[in-house]
Amino acid sequence: MTTADTTPRDFAALKALIIERGKTLPKRLSQIAAFALDHPDDIAFGTVASIAEQAQVQPSSLIRFSQAMGYQGFSELQEIFRARLRDRVPNYEERIAQLREHAKSASKAHILFEGFSEAAQKSIADLGSKLEAGTLDKAVARLAAAQTIYIVGLRRSFPISSYVAYAFGKLGIRHVLIDGLGGLASNDLTFATPKDAVLAVSFTPYASETVTLVTQAARMHVPVIAITDSAFSPLARDAEIWFEVAEANFEGFRSLAATLALAMTLTVAVAEKRGS
């Protein structure tokens, strides 16, 4: 139970509490918890009515959620989300708005390039601010100890998984890229054992086949290392170790810069650990 002394007073503490309690909350409150982690800016700027509509819950549920987190009301919880925005440096959306305003005479292609570059930089900076060295080291150790590394990442995540497979091949690390070709993805994973490991990548709305394969691996007691975007991701649920990567977007297209940086870090670190 949360008391006045233990009620989170900063976003990091609140986020940790939401992750800790999210899966045990009633359905509607759990729905709000997932929405809050995925859309913190909407919580900061929205009204009770607008947030409830976006999260598809009743306004009263937001108040109950706030109280479940230890706050007297929603406005007290919302202040934590607003403080998070005040503490970070220049808002990405504001910079893009300024770019559009000051570059009206520039070519559309140049504006796109600047926008996508900004999104990539923001994604990498955000990952760098929350990536824990201990978690990274554990993931590297687990992957380095695996006899075979099964790589799973379909749809939007396929560029990441295919590049990791390419790099592992160049580095002489035994691996299997599960690409779903011919509908044989499930069969490809059949040969995995607890001595192997799965490196899985997927983001909202989550490729259904990737989710199925990760669940299959977990049931087979094959360690899963996941790169995903939320504590409420189905990959995080079944993974032994998981990384949260929130990619920024521009013009509706999400960057993959931070995901690729993390994936290549794992790949090269595994090769170095095996070499040592």
ChimeraX commands (.cxc) that place a marker at each C-alpha (Angstrom):
marker #1 position 0.00,0.00,0.00 radius 0.5
marker #1 position 1.27,3.48,-0.87 radius 0.5
marker #1 position 1.52,5.99,1.99 radius 0.5
marker #1 position 2.14,9.73,1.89 radius 0.5
marker #1 position 5.82,9.06,2.56 radius 0.5
marker #1 position 6.17,6.55,-0.27 radius 0.5
marker #1 position 4.01,8.28,-2.89 radius 0.5
marker #1 position 6.24,8.89,-5.97 radius 0.5
marker #1 position 7.40,12.51,-6.27 radius 0.5
marker #1 position 9.19,12.20,-9.62 radius 0.5
marker #1 position 8.43,10.51,-12.91 radius 0.5
marker #1 position 11.06,7.78,-12.59 radius 0.5
marker #1 position 9.62,6.62,-9.26 radius 0.5
marker #1 position 6.06,6.81,-10.56 radius 0.5
marker #1 position 6.96,4.84,-13.67 radius 0.5
marker #1 position 8.57,2.12,-11.55 radius 0.5
marker #1 position 5.45,1.92,-9.37 radius 0.5
marker #1 position 3.14,1.71,-12.39 radius 0.5
marker #1 position 5.23,-1.14,-13.84 radius 0.5
marker #1 position 5.29,-2.92,-10.48 radius 0.5
marker #1 position 1.53,-2.72,-9.92 radius 0.5
marker #1 position 0.26,-2.57,-13.48 radius 0.5
marker #1 position -0.41,-6.28,-13.91 radius 0.5
marker #1 position -2.28,-6.61,-10.61 radius 0.5
marker #1 position -4.62,-3.66,-11.09 radius 0.5
marker #1 position -8.26,-4.11,-12.16 radius 0.5
marker #1 position -8.76,-4.19,-15.93 radius 0.5
marker #1 position -9.65,-0.49,-16.42 radius 0.5
marker #1 position -6.89,0.76,-14.16 radius 0.5
marker #1 position -4.40,-1.51,-15.89 radius 0.5
marker #1 position -5.59,-0.03,-19.19 radius 0.5
marker #1 position -4.84,3.46,-17.86 radius 0.5
marker #1 position -1.42,2.32,-16.61 radius 0.5
marker #1 position -0.47,1.12,-20.09 radius 0.5
marker #1 position -1.76,4.32,-21.67 radius 0.5
marker #1 position 0.14,6.48,-19.18 radius 0.5
marker #1 position 3.46,4.80,-19.96 radius 0.5
marker #1 position 2.91,4.85,-23.70 radius 0.5
marker #1 position 1.54,8.45,-23.86 radius 0.5
marker #1 position 3.07,10.45,-20.99 radius 0.5
marker #1 position 2.77,13.75,-22.89 radius 0.5
marker #1 position -0.97,13.21,-23.36 radius 0.5
marker #1 position -1.34,12.69,-19.61 radius 0.5
marker #1 position 0.63,15.90,-18.98 radius 0.5
marker #1 position -1.34,18.12,-21.38 radius 0.5
marker #1 position -4.81,16.56,-21.47 radius 0.5
marker #1 position -7.95,17.09,-19.44 radius 0.5
marker #1 position -9.63,14.31,-17.49 radius 0.5
marker #1 position -12.27,14.06,-20.22 radius 0.5
marker #1 position -9.85,14.00,-23.17 radius 0.5
marker #1 position -7.49,11.51,-21.54 radius 0.5
marker #1 position -10.37,9.23,-20.56 radius 0.5
marker #1 position -11.62,9.30,-24.16 radius 0.5
marker #1 position -8.19,8.43,-25.55 radius 0.5
marker #1 position -7.63,5.66,-22.99 radius 0.5
marker #1 position -11.21,4.42,-23.56 radius 0.5
marker #1 position -12.19,4.53,-19.90 radius 0.5
marker #1 position -14.58,6.53,-17.73 radius 0.5
marker #1 position -13.23,9.81,-16.24 radius 0.5
marker #1 position -13.83,8.41,-12.75 radius 0.5
marker #1 position -11.35,5.62,-13.54 radius 0.5
marker #1 position -8.56,8.20,-13.85 radius 0.5
marker #1 position -9.28,9.40,-10.33 radius 0.5
marker #1 position -9.30,5.83,-9.02 radius 0.5
marker #1 position -6.02,5.16,-10.80 radius 0.5
marker #1 position -4.44,8.26,-9.23 radius 0.5
marker #1 position -5.58,7.17,-5.79 radius 0.5
marker #1 position -4.24,3.66,-6.42 radius 0.5
marker #1 position -0.84,5.27,-7.04 radius 0.5
marker #1 position -1.08,7.14,-3.73 radius 0.5
marker #1 position -2.30,10.57,-4.86 radius 0.5
marker #1 position -5.35,12.40,-3.56 radius 0.5
marker #1 position -6.61,13.16,-7.05 radius 0.5
marker #1 position -5.76,13.21,-10.74 radius 0.5
marker #1 position -4.31,16.74,-10.76 radius 0.5
marker #1 position -1.63,15.67,-8.26 radius 0.5
marker #1 position -0.61,12.73,-10.44 radius 0.5
marker #1 position -0.73,14.91,-13.58 radius 0.5
marker #1 position 1.74,17.33,-12.01 radius 0.5
marker #1 position 4.37,14.54,-11.97 radius 0.5
marker #1 position 3.92,14.10,-15.73 radius 0.5
marker #1 position 4.17,17.87,-16.26 radius 0.5
marker #1 position 7.33,18.09,-14.14 radius 0.5
marker #1 position 8.88,15.46,-16.40 radius 0.5
marker #1 position 8.41,17.80,-19.38 radius 0.5
marker #1 position 9.89,20.77,-17.54 radius 0.5
marker #1 position 12.98,18.77,-16.62 radius 0.5
marker #1 position 13.90,17.64,-20.09 radius 0.5
marker #1 position 15.60,19.64,-22.77 radius 0.5
marker #1 position 13.96,21.27,-25.65 radius 0.5
marker #1 position 10.87,19.43,-26.60 radius 0.5
marker #1 position 11.23,17.50,-29.86 radius 0.5
marker #1 position 7.84,18.61,-31.16 radius 0.5
marker #1 position 8.69,22.26,-30.46 radius 0.5
marker #1 position 11.96,21.98,-32.34 radius 0.5
marker #1 position 10.22,20.47,-35.35 radius 0.5
marker #1 position 7.56,23.21,-35.23 radius 0.5
marker #1 position 10.33,25.81,-35.20 radius 0.5
marker #1 position 12.04,24.05,-38.07 radius 0.5
marker #1 position 8.89,24.20,-40.17 radius 0.5
marker #1 position 8.31,27.84,-39.29 radius 0.5
marker #1 position 11.83,28.96,-40.16 radius 0.5
marker #1 position 12.30,26.77,-43.19 radius 0.5
marker #1 position 9.18,27.53,-45.18 radius 0.5
marker #1 position 11.31,28.57,-48.11 radius 0.5
marker #1 position 13.46,25.43,-47.96 radius 0.5
marker #1 position 12.76,22.33,-49.98 radius 0.5
marker #1 position 10.33,19.78,-48.59 radius 0.5
marker #1 position 13.01,17.10,-48.89 radius 0.5
marker #1 position 15.39,19.12,-46.71 radius 0.5
marker #1 position 12.71,19.63,-44.05 radius 0.5
marker #1 position 12.08,15.87,-44.07 radius 0.5
marker #1 position 15.78,15.17,-43.67 radius 0.5
marker #1 position 16.01,17.55,-40.72 radius 0.5
marker #1 position 12.90,16.05,-39.16 radius 0.5
marker #1 position 14.07,12.46,-39.48 radius 0.5
marker #1 position 17.51,13.43,-38.16 radius 0.5
marker #1 position 15.91,15.08,-35.13 radius 0.5
marker #1 position 13.78,12.00,-34.50 radius 0.5
marker #1 position 16.83,9.73,-34.66 radius 0.5
marker #1 position 18.80,11.95,-32.27 radius 0.5
marker #1 position 15.90,12.14,-29.81 radius 0.5
marker #1 position 15.41,8.36,-29.87 radius 0.5
marker #1 position 19.07,7.65,-29.15 radius 0.5
marker #1 position 19.27,10.32,-26.42 radius 0.5
marker #1 position 16.14,8.94,-24.74 radius 0.5
marker #1 position 17.51,5.38,-24.79 radius 0.5
marker #1 position 20.87,6.54,-23.46 radius 0.5
marker #1 position 19.23,8.28,-20.51 radius 0.5
marker #1 position 17.48,5.15,-19.26 radius 0.5
marker #1 position 19.68,2.24,-20.43 radius 0.5
marker #1 position 21.06,0.43,-17.38 radius 0.5
marker #1 position 24.59,-0.96,-17.66 radius 0.5
marker #1 position 23.70,-3.91,-15.42 radius 0.5
marker #1 position 20.81,-5.00,-17.63 radius 0.5
marker #1 position 22.99,-4.63,-20.72 radius 0.5
marker #1 position 25.75,-6.76,-19.19 radius 0.5
marker #1 position 23.28,-9.49,-18.19 radius 0.5
marker #1 position 21.84,-9.63,-21.70 radius 0.5
marker #1 position 25.31,-9.84,-23.26 radius 0.5
marker #1 position 26.31,-12.62,-20.85 radius 0.5
marker #1 position 23.14,-14.60,-21.61 radius 0.5
marker #1 position 23.54,-14.27,-25.37 radius 0.5
marker #1 position 27.27,-15.01,-25.27 radius 0.5
marker #1 position 26.60,-18.24,-23.36 radius 0.5
marker #1 position 24.01,-19.47,-25.87 radius 0.5
marker #1 position 24.92,-22.29,-28.22 radius 0.5
marker #1 position 22.66,-20.84,-30.92 radius 0.5
marker #1 position 21.01,-17.42,-30.97 radius 0.5
marker #1 position 17.59,-17.37,-32.61 radius 0.5
marker #1 position 16.75,-13.91,-33.98 radius 0.5
marker #1 position 13.08,-12.93,-34.24 radius 0.5
marker #1 position 11.85,-9.62,-35.64 radius 0.5
marker #1 position 9.16,-9.30,-38.29 radius 0.5
marker #1 position 7.39,-6.49,-40.12 radius 0.5
marker #1 position 8.79,-3.10,-38.98 radius 0.5
marker #1 position 11.43,-4.85,-36.88 radius 0.5
marker #1 position 12.76,-7.03,-39.71 radius 0.5
marker #1 position 15.49,-4.54,-40.77 radius 0.5
marker #1 position 16.90,-4.87,-37.25 radius 0.5
marker #1 position 16.79,-8.67,-37.03 radius 0.5
marker #1 position 18.21,-9.14,-40.53 radius 0.5
marker #1 position 21.13,-6.79,-39.85 radius 0.5
marker #1 position 21.90,-8.53,-36.54 radius 0.5
marker #1 position 21.93,-11.85,-38.42 radius 0.5
marker #1 position 24.27,-10.36,-41.03 radius 0.5
marker #1 position 26.63,-9.10,-38.32 radius 0.5
marker #1 position 26.57,-12.40,-36.40 radius 0.5
marker #1 position 27.46,-14.17,-39.63 radius 0.5
marker #1 position 30.45,-11.89,-40.18 radius 0.5
marker #1 position 31.53,-12.37,-36.56 radius 0.5
marker #1 position 31.27,-16.15,-36.72 radius 0.5
marker #1 position 28.48,-16.48,-34.15 radius 0.5
marker #1 position 26.10,-19.37,-34.63 radius 0.5
marker #1 position 22.58,-18.05,-35.18 radius 0.5
marker #1 position 19.26,-18.68,-36.90 radius 0.5
marker #1 position 17.28,-15.82,-38.44 radius 0.5
marker #1 position 13.58,-16.63,-38.18 radius 0.5
marker #1 position 12.00,-14.72,-41.05 radius 0.5
marker #1 position 8.66,-16.50,-41.34 radius 0.5
marker #1 position 9.34,-17.49,-44.95 radius 0.5
marker #1 position 6.96,-20.21,-46.08 radius 0.5
marker #1 position 5.11,-20.08,-42.77 radius 0.5
marker #1 position 7.84,-22.19,-41.12 radius 0.5
marker #1 position 8.74,-19.80,-38.30 radius 0.5
marker #1 position 7.33,-22.07,-35.57 radius 0.5
marker #1 position 9.20,-25.05,-37.03 radius 0.5
marker #1 position 12.48,-23.11,-37.04 radius 0.5
marker #1 position 12.18,-22.58,-33.29 radius 0.5
marker #1 position 11.39,-26.24,-32.56 radius 0.5
marker #1 position 15.08,-27.10,-32.37 radius 0.5
marker #1 position 15.85,-24.48,-29.72 radius 0.5
marker #1 position 16.79,-25.68,-26.23 radius 0.5
marker #1 position 17.39,-23.99,-22.85 radius 0.5
marker #1 position 21.09,-23.86,-23.85 radius 0.5
marker #1 position 20.17,-21.45,-26.66 radius 0.5
marker #1 position 18.67,-17.95,-26.54 radius 0.5
marker #1 position 16.14,-15.87,-28.46 radius 0.5
marker #1 position 16.74,-12.23,-29.36 radius 0.5
marker #1 position 13.31,-10.77,-30.21 radius 0.5
marker #1 position 12.30,-7.32,-31.44 radius 0.5
marker #1 position 8.76,-5.96,-31.78 radius 0.5
marker #1 position 6.84,-2.74,-31.20 radius 0.5
marker #1 position 3.20,-1.66,-31.02 radius 0.5
marker #1 position 1.00,-3.06,-32.53 radius 0.5
marker #1 position 3.36,-6.07,-32.15 radius 0.5
marker #1 position 3.76,-8.58,-34.95 radius 0.5
marker #1 position 1.48,-11.46,-33.95 radius 0.5
marker #1 position 3.94,-14.10,-35.17 radius 0.5
marker #1 position 6.75,-12.59,-33.10 radius 0.5
marker #1 position 4.54,-12.66,-29.99 radius 0.5
marker #1 position 3.64,-16.29,-30.67 radius 0.5
marker #1 position 7.29,-17.28,-31.12 radius 0.5
marker #1 position 8.38,-15.54,-27.92 radius 0.5
marker #1 position 5.60,-17.29,-25.97 radius 0.5
marker #1 position 6.65,-20.59,-27.55 radius 0.5
marker #1 position 10.28,-20.01,-26.55 radius 0.5
marker #1 position 9.32,-19.15,-22.97 radius 0.5
marker #1 position 7.27,-22.35,-22.67 radius 0.5
marker #1 position 10.29,-24.30,-23.94 radius 0.5
marker #1 position 12.42,-22.58,-21.24 radius 0.5
marker #1 position 14.57,-20.92,-23.88 radius 0.5
marker #1 position 15.89,-17.59,-22.49 radius 0.5
marker #1 position 14.40,-14.59,-24.29 radius 0.5
marker #1 position 16.11,-11.21,-24.62 radius 0.5
marker #1 position 13.58,-8.69,-25.94 radius 0.5
marker #1 position 13.71,-5.20,-27.39 radius 0.5
marker #1 position 10.27,-3.62,-27.20 radius 0.5
marker #1 position 8.49,-0.37,-26.33 radius 0.5
marker #1 position 6.54,-0.86,-23.11 radius 0.5
marker #1 position 6.49,-2.69,-19.81 radius 0.5
marker #1 position 3.07,-3.95,-20.90 radius 0.5
marker #1 position 4.38,-5.40,-24.17 radius 0.5
marker #1 position 3.66,-9.13,-24.59 radius 0.5
marker #1 position 7.40,-9.56,-25.23 radius 0.5
marker #1 position 8.30,-8.02,-21.86 radius 0.5
marker #1 position 5.88,-10.43,-20.19 radius 0.5
marker #1 position 7.73,-13.52,-21.45 radius 0.5
marker #1 position 11.30,-12.20,-21.63 radius 0.5
marker #1 position 14.01,-13.00,-19.09 radius 0.5
marker #1 position 15.62,-9.64,-19.91 radius 0.5
marker #1 position 14.03,-6.81,-21.88 radius 0.5
marker #1 position 14.90,-3.31,-23.05 radius 0.5
marker #1 position 12.44,-0.46,-23.47 radius 0.5
marker #1 position 13.05,1.59,-26.62 radius 0.5
marker #1 position 10.67,4.46,-27.42 radius 0.5
marker #1 position 11.41,5.61,-30.96 radius 0.5
marker #1 position 10.41,9.17,-31.86 radius 0.5
marker #1 position 8.48,9.74,-35.06 radius 0.5
marker #1 position 8.35,12.38,-37.74 radius 0.5
marker #1 position 5.48,12.74,-40.22 radius 0.5
marker #1 position 4.08,9.48,-38.80 radius 0.5
marker #1 position 7.24,7.45,-39.53 radius 0.5
marker #1 position 9.09,6.11,-36.50 radius 0.5
marker #1 position 12.86,6.10,-36.34 radius 0.5
marker #1 position 14.75,2.83,-35.87 radius 0.5
marker #1 position 17.98,4.57,-34.90 radius 0.5
marker #1 position 17.94,3.75,-31.18 radius 0.5
marker #1 position 16.84,0.15,-31.79 radius 0.5
marker #1 position 19.64,-0.42,-34.28 radius 0.5
marker #1 position 22.20,1.19,-31.95 radius 0.5
marker #1 position 21.12,-1.13,-29.12 radius 0.5
marker #1 position 20.98,-4.21,-31.37 radius 0.5
marker #1 position 24.48,-3.59,-32.71 radius 0.5
marker #1 position 25.77,-2.94,-29.19 radius 0.5
marker #1 position 24.48,-6.36,-28.13 radius 0.5
marker #1 position 25.87,-8.02,-31.26 radius 0.5
marker #1 position 29.42,-6.66,-31.00 radius 0.5
marker #1 position 29.51,-7.02,-27.19 radius 0.5
marker #1 position 28.54,-10.70,-27.51 radius 0.5
marker #1 position 31.35,-11.26,-30.02 radius 0.5
marker #1 position 33.86,-9.53,-27.75 radius 0.5
marker #1 position 32.75,-11.51,-24.70 radius 0.5
marker #1 position 33.06,-14.78,-26.57 radius 0.5
marker #1 position 36.47,-13.75,-27.83 radius 0.5
marker #1 position 37.70,-13.00,-24.33 radius 0.5
marker link #1:1,2 radius 0.2
marker link #1:2,3 radius 0.2
marker link #1:3,4 radius 0.2
marker link #1:4,5 radius 0.2
marker link #1:5,6 radius 0.2
marker link #1:6,7 radius 0.2
marker link #1:7,8 radius 0.2
marker link #1:8,9 radius 0.2
marker link #1:9,10 radius 0.2
marker link #1:10,11 radius 0.2
marker link #1:11,12 radius 0.2
marker link #1:12,13 radius 0.2
marker link #1:13,14 radius 0.2
marker link #1:14,15 radius 0.2
marker link #1:15,16 radius 0.2
marker link #1:16,17 radius 0.2
marker link #1:17,18 radius 0.2
marker link #1:18,19 radius 0.2
marker link #1:19,20 radius 0.2
marker link #1:20,21 radius 0.2
marker link #1:21,22 radius 0.2
marker link #1:22,23 radius 0.2
marker link #1:23,24 radius 0.2
marker link #1:24,25 radius 0.2
marker link #1:25,26 radius 0.2
marker link #1:26,27 radius 0.2
marker link #1:27,28 radius 0.2
marker link #1:28,29 radius 0.2
marker link #1:29,30 radius 0.2
marker link #1:30,31 radius 0.2
marker link #1:31,32 radius 0.2
marker link #1:32,33 radius 0.2
marker link #1:33,34 radius 0.2
marker link #1:34,35 radius 0.2
marker link #1:35,36 radius 0.2
marker link #1:36,37 radius 0.2
marker link #1:37,38 radius 0.2
marker link #1:38,39 radius 0.2
marker link #1:39,40 radius 0.2
marker link #1:40,41 radius 0.2
marker link #1:41,42 radius 0.2
marker link #1:42,43 radius 0.2
marker link #1:43,44 radius 0.2
marker link #1:44,45 radius 0.2
marker link #1:45,46 radius 0.2
marker link #1:46,47 radius 0.2
marker link #1:47,48 radius 0.2
marker link #1:48,49 radius 0.2
marker link #1:49,50 radius 0.2
marker link #1:50,51 radius 0.2
marker link #1:51,52 radius 0.2
marker link #1:52,53 radius 0.2
marker link #1:53,54 radius 0.2
marker link #1:54,55 radius 0.2
marker link #1:55,56 radius 0.2
marker link #1:56,57 radius 0.2
marker link #1:57,58 radius 0.2
marker link #1:58,59 radius 0.2
marker link #1:59,60 radius 0.2
marker link #1:60,61 radius 0.2
marker link #1:61,62 radius 0.2
marker link #1:62,63 radius 0.2
marker link #1:63,64 radius 0.2
marker link #1:64,65 radius 0.2
marker link #1:65,66 radius 0.2
marker link #1:66,67 radius 0.2
marker link #1:67,68 radius 0.2
marker link #1:68,69 radius 0.2
marker link #1:69,70 radius 0.2
marker link #1:70,71 radius 0.2
marker link #1:71,72 radius 0.2
marker link #1:72,73 radius 0.2
marker link #1:73,74 radius 0.2
marker link #1:74,75 radius 0.2
marker link #1:75,76 radius 0.2
marker link #1:76,77 radius 0.2
marker link #1:77,78 radius 0.2
marker link #1:78,79 radius 0.2
marker link #1:79,80 radius 0.2
marker link #1:80,81 radius 0.2
marker link #1:81,82 radius 0.2
marker link #1:82,83 radius 0.2
marker link #1:83,84 radius 0.2
marker link #1:84,85 radius 0.2
marker link #1:85,86 radius 0.2
marker link #1:86,87 radius 0.2
marker link #1:87,88 radius 0.2
marker link #1:88,89 radius 0.2
marker link #1:89,90 radius 0.2
marker link #1:90,91 radius 0.2
marker link #1:91,92 radius 0.2
marker link #1:92,93 radius 0.2
marker link #1:93,94 radius 0.2
marker link #1:94,95 radius 0.2
marker link #1:95,96 radius 0.2
marker link #1:96,97 radius 0.2
marker link #1:97,98 radius 0.2
marker link #1:98,99 radius 0.2
marker link #1:99,100 radius 0.2
marker link #1:100,101 radius 0.2
marker link #1:101,102 radius 0.2
marker link #1:102,103 radius 0.2
marker link #1:103,104 radius 0.2
marker link #1:104,105 radius 0.2
marker link #1:105,106 radius 0.2
marker link #1:106,107 radius 0.2
marker link #1:107,108 radius 0.2
marker link #1:108,109 radius 0.2
marker link #1:109,110 radius 0.2
marker link #1:110,111 radius 0.2
marker link #1:111,112 radius 0.2
marker link #1:112,113 radius 0.2
marker link #1:113,114 radius 0.2
marker link #1:114,115 radius 0.2
marker link #1:115,116 radius 0.2
marker link #1:116,117 radius 0.2
marker link #1:117,118 radius 0.2
marker link #1:118,119 radius 0.2
marker link #1:119,120 radius 0.2
marker link #1:120,121 radius 0.2
marker link #1:121,122 radius 0.2
marker link #1:122,123 radius 0.2
marker link #1:123,124 radius 0.2
marker link #1:124,125 radius 0.2
marker link #1:125,126 radius 0.2
marker link #1:126,127 radius 0.2
marker link #1:127,128 radius 0.2
marker link #1:128,129 radius 0.2
marker link #1:129,130 radius 0.2
marker link #1:130,131 radius 0.2
marker link #1:131,132 radius 0.2
marker link #1:132,133 radius 0.2
marker link #1:133,134 radius 0.2
marker link #1:134,135 radius 0.2
marker link #1:135,136 radius 0.2
marker link #1:136,137 radius 0.2
marker link #1:137,138 radius 0.2
marker link #1:138,139 radius 0.2
marker link #1:139,140 radius 0.2
marker link #1:140,141 radius 0.2
marker link #1:141,142 radius 0.2
marker link #1:142,143 radius 0.2
marker link #1:143,144 radius 0.2
marker link #1:144,145 radius 0.2
marker link #1:145,146 radius 0.2
marker link #1:146,147 radius 0.2
marker link #1:147,148 radius 0.2
marker link #1:148,149 radius 0.2
marker link #1:149,150 radius 0.2
marker link #1:150,151 radius 0.2
marker link #1:151,152 radius 0.2
marker link #1:152,153 radius 0.2
marker link #1:153,154 radius 0.2
marker link #1:154,155 radius 0.2
marker link #1:155,156 radius 0.2
marker link #1:156,157 radius 0.2
marker link #1:157,158 radius 0.2
marker link #1:158,159 radius 0.2
marker link #1:159,160 radius 0.2
marker link #1:160,161 radius 0.2
marker link #1:161,162 radius 0.2
marker link #1:162,163 radius 0.2
marker link #1:163,164 radius 0.2
marker link #1:164,165 radius 0.2
marker link #1:165,166 radius 0.2
marker link #1:166,167 radius 0.2
marker link #1:167,168 radius 0.2
marker link #1:168,169 radius 0.2
marker link #1:169,170 radius 0.2
marker link #1:170,171 radius 0.2
marker link #1:171,172 radius 0.2
marker link #1:172,173 radius 0.2
marker link #1:173,174 radius 0.2
marker link #1:174,175 radius 0.2
marker link #1:175,176 radius 0.2
marker link #1:176,177 radius 0.2
marker link #1:177,178 radius 0.2
marker link #1:178,179 radius 0.2
marker link #1:179,180 radius 0.2
marker link #1:180,181 radius 0.2
marker link #1:181,182 radius 0.2
marker link #1:182,183 radius 0.2
marker link #1:183,184 radius 0.2
marker link #1:184,185 radius 0.2
marker link #1:185,186 radius 0.2
marker link #1:186,187 radius 0.2
marker link #1:187,188 radius 0.2
marker link #1:188,189 radius 0.2
marker link #1:189,190 radius 0.2
marker link #1:190,191 radius 0.2
marker link #1:191,192 radius 0.2
marker link #1:192,193 radius 0.2
marker link #1:193,194 radius 0.2
marker link #1:194,195 radius 0.2
marker link #1:195,196 radius 0.2
marker link #1:196,197 radius 0.2
marker link #1:197,198 radius 0.2
marker link #1:198,199 radius 0.2
marker link #1:199,200 radius 0.2
marker link #1:200,201 radius 0.2
marker link #1:201,202 radius 0.2
marker link #1:202,203 radius 0.2
marker link #1:203,204 radius 0.2
marker link #1:204,205 radius 0.2
marker link #1:205,206 radius 0.2
marker link #1:206,207 radius 0.2
marker link #1:207,208 radius 0.2
marker link #1:208,209 radius 0.2
marker link #1:209,210 radius 0.2
marker link #1:210,211 radius 0.2
marker link #1:211,212 radius 0.2
marker link #1:212,213 radius 0.2
marker link #1:213,214 radius 0.2
marker link #1:214,215 radius 0.2
marker link #1:215,216 radius 0.2
marker link #1:216,217 radius 0.2
marker link #1:217,218 radius 0.2
marker link #1:218,219 radius 0.2
marker link #1:219,220 radius 0.2
marker link #1:220,221 radius 0.2
marker link #1:221,222 radius 0.2
marker link #1:222,223 radius 0.2
marker link #1:223,224 radius 0.2
marker link #1:224,225 radius 0.2
marker link #1:225,226 radius 0.2
marker link #1:226,227 radius 0.2
marker link #1:227,228 radius 0.2
marker link #1:228,229 radius 0.2
marker link #1:229,230 radius 0.2
marker link #1:230,231 radius 0.2
marker link #1:231,232 radius 0.2
marker link #1:232,233 radius 0.2
marker link #1:233,234 radius 0.2
marker link #1:234,235 radius 0.2
marker link #1:235,236 radius 0.2
marker link #1:236,237 radius 0.2
marker link #1:237,238 radius 0.2
marker link #1:238,239 radius 0.2
marker link #1:239,240 radius 0.2
marker link #1:240,241 radius 0.2
marker link #1:241,242 radius 0.2
marker link #1:242,243 radius 0.2
marker link #1:243,244 radius 0.2
marker link #1:244,245 radius 0.2
marker link #1:245,246 radius 0.2
marker link #1:246,247 radius 0.2
marker link #1:247,248 radius 0.2
marker link #1:248,249 radius 0.2
marker link #1:249,250 radius 0.2
marker link #1:250,251 radius 0.2
marker link #1:251,252 radius 0.2
marker link #1:252,253 radius 0.2
marker link #1:253,254 radius 0.2
marker link #1:254,255 radius 0.2
marker link #1:255,256 radius 0.2
marker link #1:256,257 radius 0.2
marker link #1:257,258 radius 0.2
marker link #1:258,259 radius 0.2
marker link #1:259,260 radius 0.2
marker link #1:260,261 radius 0.2
marker link #1:261,262 radius 0.2
marker link #1:262,263 radius 0.2
marker link #1:263,264 radius 0.2
marker link #1:264,265 radius 0.2
marker link #1:265,266 radius 0.2
marker link #1:266,267 radius 0.2
marker link #1:267,268 radius 0.2
marker link #1:268,269 radius 0.2
marker link #1:269,270 radius 0.2
marker link #1:270,271 radius 0.2
marker link #1:271,272 radius 0.2
marker link #1:272,273 radius 0.2
marker link #1:273,274 radius 0.2
marker link #1:274,275 radius 0.2
marker link #1:275,276 radius 0.2
view
